[in-house]
Amino acid sequence: MKLVAVGLLTLLVLLQYRLWFGDGSVREVAQLQTQISAQEEQNAKLRERNRTLAAEVQDLKKGTTAIEERARTDLGMVGKSETFYQVVSPENAPPAAEPSAPTQTPP
């Protein structure tokens, strides 16, 4: 009877070792679940990015407004009936020249 109990106890220890430290252990499963959730999050972001890019491609293929917007923002182009205004903020403006003292001419 003692021999059977020792054998069962040894078997239990071996199975517990495989459960906690072997291939497919609880720790490994938890790590894989964390990796899966991170990958699913990244996939969702990339799916949204792909959807946005596909919509932009459709706009560029079918409409002129997207092309005009790209020309304005990326290339700095202005339409024929438009007037270009450049606003310079005071901190970016060049310093004003100070008037110099009048020079005296010798008599």
Secondary structure, 3 states (H helix, E strand, C coil): CHHHHHHHHHHHHHHHHHHHHCCCCHHHHHHHHHHHHHHHHHHHHHHHHHHHHHHHHHHHHHCCHHHHHHHHHHHCCCCCCCCCCCCCCCCCCCCCCCCCCCCCCCC
